[in-house]
Structures are given as C-alpha cells and as structure tokens.
Amino acid sequence: MNGPGDALAWGRDGLLPVVAQDERTGEVLMLAWADREALERTVETGFAHYFSRSRKALWKKGETSGNVQRVVEVRADCDGDALLYRVEQTGGACHEGYSGCFYRHLSGDAWAIDRRKVFNPAEVYPPDAARPATLDTLRGEPEE
Amino acid sequence: MNGPGDALAWGRDGLLPVVAQDERTGEVLMLAWADREALERTVETGFAHYFSRSRKALWKKGETSGNVQRVVEVRADCDGDALLYRVEQTGGACHEGYSGCFYRHLSGDAWAIDRRKVFNPAEVYPPDAARPATLDTLRGEPEE
C-alpha cells in the first residue's frame, strides 16, 4: 500500500499520538491516537478518525455525540511520530461537555477547572454509553 | 510524595504525552513526553522539561540550543493522560530550525513543507550534537 502513512514512524503498537486543534480558535482540543487505518479514514472522509486504545477499535469522533470534527488540515511533525489534525469542531470535543479536554490547569498542586461547559453530556450521550474515566475518578491506572 | 502527578494516569512506561503550545500565537509547537520528574522540574523551574524516550533521560528543552520554553501554564486533559504546556518559546521549538515541529502538511500523499525556518540549526547546535531523525531519513523505526 502506498499512502501518507508510509513516511511516518508508527510506534511498536502501530499508533501515533494525534493532537486535535480548533482551526478557528487555536484551542488544543484533545490528544488521541491513530493507526494507519484511522489516518486513512480521516483523509478519505474529511472527518477525524482515531484508534481507541481502550476499545481497540477504529473510532470516528462524534459518532455517538454528533460532535464531529471536520479536518481542514493534517500535519506531521519533524520526525514523523506525531500528527496534528486542524479541525472544525461541532459542539464540543470533550465527552465532559467542554469545548476541549484540557479544561483543567495546574494551580498549586491541584488541577483546577477554569472552563465552562458548552454542552450537556446527558443530552448527547445515551444513558448507558460507555464513557472514559475522568481525572476525578482515576486511581492511577492507565486509561484512555 | 504528594504533588500534581498523583492525580494523573501515567502510562505503563511512566510517561505521558505533552503538547507544547505557543501561548501567544497558539501554534502547536511540538509533542514530547514527560515522566513525573519532568513534570516536577517543569513546575519547580518554570521551564519546560521532558523525558527523552530515545536517551531515556530527563531533558530541559533548549539546554543545548538555548531555545528554552518558559511555561506559563500547565494543563491536564479530562482523563489525566495527556498534558499541555502553554509556553513562551525562545527562538524556535524545532531542532530543524522551524518555530514548531509540525512544519509539514499532508498534500495528496506527500508531506509538504509550508513553513520557513526561523533560525539556522547549524548556529545553535554543536556540529557533533546528536539530533533526532527527521521524516526524510526515517526507515520505519520508532524514533523520538
């Protein structure tokens, strides 16, 4: 197969970290992961796709919530081991209801929230939807 | 030990990906990695520290080039497995001489450069300095 993935330095697990950035505001929305298929689907469809490490599956951002990301541009870093999706974000990127996932900043030793929610997660996710752990519920186990 | 690292979901390798963003321009400068020590040194000193996966060592950004990053803010994502450093970048962030490492965008199947260098790497790195591989020289092996 030939494609843009050929030049990249995929990790041993076949993944690369992907930064998603709002192309209008510049906000760093989230960090996720892509395998070759996710990158190919992103390029083919124009919508951000990722690989879920916890579910071990291809994942179209917004497939449940409707909060899709139209990808304006895909960028790669100097050594080809990270990607940047510049996107138009529908709704908010974060499953917690914020525009982006980095809604906490370090204040002393605490991670304090300094953003406001832009949507109500209860309105866009089904009640039984599997949702990732958040910082408040973490017990030190690796989570996605 | 108590500290901001306690709440984070460090990977099995003890690392988290860190996005560095220019706090003035919003440019995503680079993606690197931090262990607990790197985060602590960043918070203590106010300058970005990372963990080099290839050298397996703590690394102060700019220690060789002088292109340091003063960290204005440290942010964490919703599930505590990614960090964002918002920085004032001296010179440029990329060892190739660009303001940031994401100086290539996907154009068809090719990664095309659409940025101009802001400094000459030959002037800020010693001739014998070990420098990471770039996309042009990659042979598919994971590199940092």
Boltz contact constraints between the chains, C-beta under 6 A:
constraints:
  - contact:
      token1: [A, 3]
      token2: [B, 109]
      max_distance: 6.0
  - contact:
      token1: [A, 4]
      token2: [B, 106]
      max_distance: 6.0
  - contact:
      token1: [A, 4]
      token2: [B, 109]
      max_distance: 6.0
  - contact:
      token1: [A, 7]
      token2: [B, 111]
      max_distance: 6.0
  - contact:
      token1: [A, 7]
      token2: [B, 135]
      max_distance: 6.0
  - contact:
      token1: [A, 9]
      token2: [B, 138]
      max_distance: 6.0
  - contact:
      token1: [A, 9]
      token2: [B, 142]
      max_distance: 6.0
  - contact:
      token1: [A, 9]
      token2: [B, 143]
      max_distance: 6.0
  - contact:
      token1: [A, 11]
      token2: [B, 142]
      max_distance: 6.0
  - contact:
      token1: [A, 17]
      token2: [B, 17]
      max_distance: 6.0
  - contact:
      token1: [A, 17]
      token2: [B, 31]
      max_distance: 6.0
  - contact:
      token1: [A, 19]
      token2: [B, 19]
      max_distance: 6.0
  - contact:
      token1: [A, 19]
      token2: [B, 28]
      max_distance: 6.0
  - contact:
      token1: [A, 21]
      token2: [B, 28]
      max_distance: 6.0
  - contact:
      token1: [A, 26]
      token2: [B, 26]
      max_distance: 6.0
  - contact:
      token1: [A, 28]
      token2: [B, 19]
      max_distance: 6.0
  - contact:
      token1: [A, 28]
      token2: [B, 21]
      max_distance: 6.0
  - contact:
      token1: [A, 28]
      token2: [B, 84]
      max_distance: 6.0
  - contact:
      token1: [A, 31]
      token2: [B, 17]
      max_distance: 6.0
  - contact:
      token1: [A, 31]
      token2: [B, 82]
      max_distance: 6.0
  - contact:
      token1: [A, 73]
      token2: [B, 105]
      max_distance: 6.0
  - contact:
      token1: [A, 74]
      token2: [B, 106]
      max_distance: 6.0
  - contact:
      token1: [A, 75]
      token2: [B, 102]
      max_distance: 6.0
  - contact:
      token1: [A, 75]
      token2: [B, 105]
      max_distance: 6.0
  - contact:
      token1: [A, 76]
      token2: [B, 104]
      max_distance: 6.0
  - contact:
      token1: [A, 76]
      token2: [B, 111]
      max_distance: 6.0
  - contact:
      token1: [A, 77]
      token2: [B, 101]
      max_distance: 6.0
  - contact:
      token1: [A, 77]
      token2: [B, 102]
      max_distance: 6.0
  - contact:
      token1: [A, 78]
      token2: [B, 94]
      max_distance: 6.0
  - contact:
      token1: [A, 78]
      token2: [B, 96]
      max_distance: 6.0
  - contact:
      token1: [A, 78]
      token2: [B, 101]
      max_distance: 6.0
  - contact:
      token1: [A, 78]
      token2: [B, 134]
      max_distance: 6.0
  - contact:
      token1: [A, 79]
      token2: [B, 132]
      max_distance: 6.0
  - contact:
      token1: [A, 79]
      token2: [B, 133]
      max_distance: 6.0
  - contact:
      token1: [A, 79]
      token2: [B, 134]
      max_distance: 6.0
  - contact:
      token1: [A, 79]
      token2: [B, 143]
      max_distance: 6.0
  - contact:
      token1: [A, 80]
      token2: [B, 135]
      max_distance: 6.0
  - contact:
      token1: [A, 80]
      token2: [B, 138]
      max_distance: 6.0
  - contact:
      token1: [A, 82]
      token2: [B, 31]
      max_distance: 6.0
  - contact:
      token1: [A, 84]
      token2: [B, 28]
      max_distance: 6.0
  - contact:
      token1: [A, 84]
      token2: [B, 102]
      max_distance: 6.0
  - contact:
      token1: [A, 94]
      token2: [B, 78]
      max_distance: 6.0
  - contact:
      token1: [A, 96]
      token2: [B, 78]
      max_distance: 6.0
  - contact:
      token1: [A, 101]
      token2: [B, 77]
      max_distance: 6.0
  - contact:
      token1: [A, 101]
      token2: [B, 78]
      max_distance: 6.0
  - contact:
      token1: [A, 102]
      token2: [B, 75]
      max_distance: 6.0
  - contact:
      token1: [A, 102]
      token2: [B, 77]
      max_distance: 6.0
  - contact:
      token1: [A, 102]
      token2: [B, 84]
      max_distance: 6.0
  - contact:
      token1: [A, 104]
      token2: [B, 76]
      max_distance: 6.0
  - contact:
      token1: [A, 105]
      token2: [B, 73]
      max_distance: 6.0
  - contact:
      token1: [A, 105]
      token2: [B, 75]
      max_distance: 6.0
  - contact:
      token1: [A, 106]
      token2: [B, 4]
      max_distance: 6.0
  - contact:
      token1: [A, 106]
      token2: [B, 74]
      max_distance: 6.0
  - contact:
      token1: [A, 109]
      token2: [B, 3]
      max_distance: 6.0
  - contact:
      token1: [A, 109]
      token2: [B, 4]
      max_distance: 6.0
  - contact:
      token1: [A, 111]
      token2: [B, 7]
      max_distance: 6.0
  - contact:
      token1: [A, 111]
      token2: [B, 76]
      max_distance: 6.0
  - contact:
      token1: [A, 132]
      token2: [B, 79]
      max_distance: 6.0
  - contact:
      token1: [A, 133]
      token2: [B, 79]
      max_distance: 6.0
  - contact:
      token1: [A, 134]
      token2: [B, 78]
      max_distance: 6.0
  - contact:
      token1: [A, 134]
      token2: [B, 79]
      max_distance: 6.0
  - contact:
      token1: [A, 135]
      token2: [B, 7]
      max_distance: 6.0
  - contact:
      token1: [A, 135]
      token2: [B, 80]
      max_distance: 6.0
  - contact:
      token1: [A, 138]
      token2: [B, 9]
      max_distance: 6.0
  - contact:
      token1: [A, 138]
      token2: [B, 80]
      max_distance: 6.0
  - contact:
      token1: [A, 142]
      token2: [B, 9]
      max_distance: 6.0
  - contact:
      token1: [A, 142]
      token2: [B, 11]
      max_distance: 6.0
  - contact:
      token1: [A, 142]
      token2: [B, 12]
      max_distance: 6.0
  - contact:
      token1: [A, 143]
      token2: [B, 9]
      max_distance: 6.0
  - contact:
      token1: [A, 143]
      token2: [B, 79]
      max_distance: 6.0
